[in-house]
Amino acid sequence: MSALKDRLRADLTTSIKARDDLRSSTLRMVLTAITNAEVAGKEARELSDDDIIGVLSTEAKRRREAAVAFEEGGRAEMAAKEAAEGEVIAEYLPAQLSASEIADLVTAAIAQTGAAGEGMRAMGKVMGVVTPQVKGRADGGAVAAEVRKQLG
């Protein structure tokens, strides 16, 4: 049984009792996404906390992207709702890495793989080392941008 999933369920019950509509609807959505991930594929399985963090990261990213899209479309009210949902989800994610922490991890990975001077050909090799280290703690796009910057 996943401790994180239990915490999400308990917090959902608490938020329903407190009549916190935003939190309860967001947690319902997240728990549904987790259930969908558990039954996807050939056979149903229980997700580990790491898997759940992956689902949460995806959901948080969706909220960020939707908020930007609504903002650009002039729908500030909807953008604010998406951003607020993203903040609720972020409470369950590990602390996010700063840009300088990402840069340090990328620098270390380039040294570790001996990719310095290989240019963009080494992108996959470096990303392969960095990605597991930042899982759930940094946006993949930000990491890839930093790798490009340091390699290129």
Secondary structure, DSSP 8 states (H G I E B T S, - for coil): --HHHHHHHHHHHHHHHTT-HHHHHHHHHHHHHHHHHHHSSSS-----HHHHHHHHHHHHHHHHHHHHHHHHTT-HHHHHHHHHHHHHHHTTS-----HHHHHHHHHHHHHHHT-TTSGGGGHHHHHHHHHHHHTTTS-HHHHHHHHHHHH-
